[in-house]
Amino acid sequence: MDIRRAVGAKVGISREKLDELWRYRQSDRFSVRESAALEYAEAITREDQEVTDACVEQLRKHFSDAEVVELTFIVGYQTFASKFAKAFRLVPQGFAASA
């Protein structure tokens, strides 16, 4: 997580919270709303997971239809950007410390 981590820090997300993204389910640093968004994003991006009805139901408790569309677009765009960088073997540019 390079530029995205740097952007997160720039908009005020604490380093501790960024460090705990990988364990958001166990962390008390994330709100229920944030956890719902992260679960949805994870289900979209991981090949071993599905976007379940329960996941969408939880998401819709916290996000409007327009927000769900925007979140889905952002997850898709970031997934594309990651695959693009991989295809061209782009290396991190030093915006954030290595995890």
Rosetta constraint file for C-alpha pairs under 8 A:
AtomPair CA 1 CA 5 HARMONIC 5.57 0.50
AtomPair CA 1 CA 96 HARMONIC 7.49 0.50
AtomPair CA 1 CA 98 HARMONIC 7.90 0.50
AtomPair CA 1 CA 99 HARMONIC 7.91 0.50
AtomPair CA 2 CA 6 HARMONIC 6.40 0.50
AtomPair CA 2 CA 92 HARMONIC 5.94 0.50
AtomPair CA 2 CA 93 HARMONIC 7.13 0.50
AtomPair CA 2 CA 94 HARMONIC 6.85 0.50
AtomPair CA 2 CA 95 HARMONIC 5.58 0.50
AtomPair CA 2 CA 96 HARMONIC 5.13 0.50
AtomPair CA 2 CA 97 HARMONIC 7.63 0.50
AtomPair CA 2 CA 98 HARMONIC 7.85 0.50
AtomPair CA 3 CA 7 HARMONIC 6.09 0.50
AtomPair CA 3 CA 92 HARMONIC 7.98 0.50
AtomPair CA 3 CA 93 HARMONIC 7.76 0.50
AtomPair CA 3 CA 95 HARMONIC 5.49 0.50
AtomPair CA 3 CA 96 HARMONIC 6.79 0.50
AtomPair CA 4 CA 8 HARMONIC 6.08 0.50
AtomPair CA 5 CA 9 HARMONIC 6.21 0.50
AtomPair CA 5 CA 18 HARMONIC 7.13 0.50
AtomPair CA 5 CA 95 HARMONIC 7.74 0.50
AtomPair CA 5 CA 96 HARMONIC 6.22 0.50
AtomPair CA 6 CA 10 HARMONIC 6.13 0.50
AtomPair CA 6 CA 95 HARMONIC 5.63 0.50
AtomPair CA 6 CA 96 HARMONIC 5.49 0.50
AtomPair CA 7 CA 11 HARMONIC 6.28 0.50
AtomPair CA 8 CA 12 HARMONIC 6.52 0.50
AtomPair CA 8 CA 13 HARMONIC 5.40 0.50
AtomPair CA 8 CA 18 HARMONIC 7.72 0.50
AtomPair CA 9 CA 13 HARMONIC 4.94 0.50
AtomPair CA 9 CA 14 HARMONIC 6.24 0.50
AtomPair CA 9 CA 15 HARMONIC 6.78 0.50
AtomPair CA 9 CA 18 HARMONIC 7.99 0.50
AtomPair CA 13 CA 17 HARMONIC 6.64 0.50
AtomPair CA 13 CA 18 HARMONIC 6.88 0.50
AtomPair CA 14 CA 18 HARMONIC 6.33 0.50
AtomPair CA 15 CA 19 HARMONIC 5.99 0.50
AtomPair CA 16 CA 20 HARMONIC 6.35 0.50
AtomPair CA 17 CA 21 HARMONIC 6.53 0.50
AtomPair CA 17 CA 29 HARMONIC 6.15 0.50
AtomPair CA 17 CA 30 HARMONIC 7.77 0.50
AtomPair CA 19 CA 99 HARMONIC 7.78 0.50
AtomPair CA 20 CA 24 HARMONIC 6.02 0.50
AtomPair CA 20 CA 27 HARMONIC 6.84 0.50
AtomPair CA 20 CA 29 HARMONIC 7.96 0.50
AtomPair CA 23 CA 27 HARMONIC 6.23 0.50
AtomPair CA 24 CA 28 HARMONIC 7.82 0.50
AtomPair CA 24 CA 29 HARMONIC 7.68 0.50
AtomPair CA 24 CA 30 HARMONIC 6.55 0.50
AtomPair CA 24 CA 35 HARMONIC 6.65 0.50
AtomPair CA 24 CA 38 HARMONIC 7.75 0.50
AtomPair CA 25 CA 35 HARMONIC 6.85 0.50
AtomPair CA 30 CA 34 HARMONIC 5.76 0.50
AtomPair CA 30 CA 35 HARMONIC 6.10 0.50
AtomPair CA 31 CA 35 HARMONIC 6.12 0.50
AtomPair CA 32 CA 36 HARMONIC 6.15 0.50
AtomPair CA 33 CA 37 HARMONIC 6.42 0.50
AtomPair CA 33 CA 59 HARMONIC 7.53 0.50
AtomPair CA 33 CA 62 HARMONIC 5.61 0.50
AtomPair CA 34 CA 38 HARMONIC 6.15 0.50
AtomPair CA 35 CA 39 HARMONIC 5.99 0.50
AtomPair CA 36 CA 40 HARMONIC 6.21 0.50
AtomPair CA 36 CA 55 HARMONIC 7.38 0.50
AtomPair CA 36 CA 58 HARMONIC 6.20 0.50
AtomPair CA 36 CA 59 HARMONIC 5.26 0.50
AtomPair CA 36 CA 62 HARMONIC 7.76 0.50
AtomPair CA 37 CA 41 HARMONIC 6.12 0.50
AtomPair CA 37 CA 59 HARMONIC 6.40 0.50
AtomPair CA 37 CA 71 HARMONIC 7.76 0.50
AtomPair CA 38 CA 42 HARMONIC 6.00 0.50
AtomPair CA 39 CA 43 HARMONIC 6.13 0.50
AtomPair CA 39 CA 55 HARMONIC 7.15 0.50
AtomPair CA 40 CA 44 HARMONIC 6.26 0.50
AtomPair CA 40 CA 51 HARMONIC 6.74 0.50
AtomPair CA 40 CA 55 HARMONIC 6.31 0.50
AtomPair CA 40 CA 56 HARMONIC 7.26 0.50
AtomPair CA 40 CA 59 HARMONIC 7.21 0.50
AtomPair CA 41 CA 45 HARMONIC 6.26 0.50
AtomPair CA 41 CA 72 HARMONIC 7.61 0.50
AtomPair CA 41 CA 75 HARMONIC 6.08 0.50
AtomPair CA 42 CA 46 HARMONIC 5.88 0.50
AtomPair CA 42 CA 49 HARMONIC 7.90 0.50
AtomPair CA 43 CA 47 HARMONIC 7.99 0.50
AtomPair CA 43 CA 49 HARMONIC 5.21 0.50
AtomPair CA 43 CA 50 HARMONIC 5.41 0.50
AtomPair CA 43 CA 51 HARMONIC 5.19 0.50
AtomPair CA 44 CA 49 HARMONIC 7.49 0.50
AtomPair CA 44 CA 50 HARMONIC 6.92 0.50
AtomPair CA 44 CA 51 HARMONIC 6.26 0.50
AtomPair CA 44 CA 75 HARMONIC 7.65 0.50
AtomPair CA 45 CA 75 HARMONIC 7.71 0.50
AtomPair CA 45 CA 79 HARMONIC 7.00 0.50
AtomPair CA 46 CA 50 HARMONIC 7.94 0.50
AtomPair CA 51 CA 55 HARMONIC 6.24 0.50
AtomPair CA 51 CA 56 HARMONIC 7.05 0.50
AtomPair CA 52 CA 56 HARMONIC 6.41 0.50
AtomPair CA 53 CA 57 HARMONIC 6.00 0.50
AtomPair CA 54 CA 58 HARMONIC 6.17 0.50
AtomPair CA 55 CA 59 HARMONIC 6.21 0.50
AtomPair CA 56 CA 60 HARMONIC 6.10 0.50
AtomPair CA 57 CA 61 HARMONIC 6.56 0.50
AtomPair CA 58 CA 62 HARMONIC 7.22 0.50
AtomPair CA 59 CA 63 HARMONIC 6.12 0.50
AtomPair CA 59 CA 68 HARMONIC 7.79 0.50
AtomPair CA 60 CA 64 HARMONIC 6.50 0.50
AtomPair CA 60 CA 65 HARMONIC 7.57 0.50
AtomPair CA 60 CA 68 HARMONIC 7.64 0.50
AtomPair CA 63 CA 67 HARMONIC 5.56 0.50
AtomPair CA 63 CA 68 HARMONIC 6.10 0.50
AtomPair CA 64 CA 68 HARMONIC 6.22 0.50
AtomPair CA 65 CA 69 HARMONIC 6.35 0.50
AtomPair CA 66 CA 70 HARMONIC 6.24 0.50
AtomPair CA 67 CA 71 HARMONIC 5.98 0.50
AtomPair CA 68 CA 72 HARMONIC 6.02 0.50
AtomPair CA 69 CA 73 HARMONIC 6.15 0.50
AtomPair CA 70 CA 74 HARMONIC 6.18 0.50
AtomPair CA 71 CA 75 HARMONIC 6.18 0.50
AtomPair CA 72 CA 76 HARMONIC 6.09 0.50
AtomPair CA 73 CA 77 HARMONIC 5.96 0.50
AtomPair CA 74 CA 78 HARMONIC 6.05 0.50
AtomPair CA 75 CA 79 HARMONIC 6.09 0.50
AtomPair CA 76 CA 80 HARMONIC 6.16 0.50
AtomPair CA 77 CA 81 HARMONIC 6.15 0.50
AtomPair CA 78 CA 82 HARMONIC 6.12 0.50
AtomPair CA 79 CA 83 HARMONIC 6.30 0.50
AtomPair CA 80 CA 84 HARMONIC 6.01 0.50
AtomPair CA 81 CA 85 HARMONIC 6.10 0.50
AtomPair CA 82 CA 86 HARMONIC 6.20 0.50
AtomPair CA 83 CA 87 HARMONIC 6.12 0.50
AtomPair CA 84 CA 88 HARMONIC 6.42 0.50
AtomPair CA 85 CA 89 HARMONIC 5.78 0.50
AtomPair CA 85 CA 90 HARMONIC 4.93 0.50
AtomPair CA 85 CA 91 HARMONIC 7.69 0.50
AtomPair CA 86 CA 90 HARMONIC 6.30 0.50
